[in-house]
Amino acid sequence: MVQFRLQTEVREILESMRVLKEKLNAAVQSLGRLQKTKVSLENDIAVKESSLDIDRRECIGLRKNVAIDPTRGGANFSMTLSGF
């Protein structure tokens, strides 16, 4: 009787180990996907920050010289290009 209970317990422990290994493998794969996503998002953020920096340095000054007239459907391009 004791031997039977020990054998049952060993089978249960082995099954638990198998299930835990499957969960570990799934978690490792999920971590890998998350790390790839993180790298991709960090790259996207760097590109956007660079674009915003270029916009600040190169375009804001031009936009300040463009008059917006909503009655004419947008920008009025009779702007002065001082400094050019």
BELRAGI-V764487 format. One record per helix or strand of 3 or more residues. SS is the DSSP state (a for helix, b for strand). FROM is the first residue (numbers start at 1). LEN is the number of residues. If there is no record, write none. Layout:
ss	from	len
SS	FROM	LEN
SS	FROM	LEN
This chain:
ss	from	len
a	2	63
b	67	3
a	70	3
b	74	3
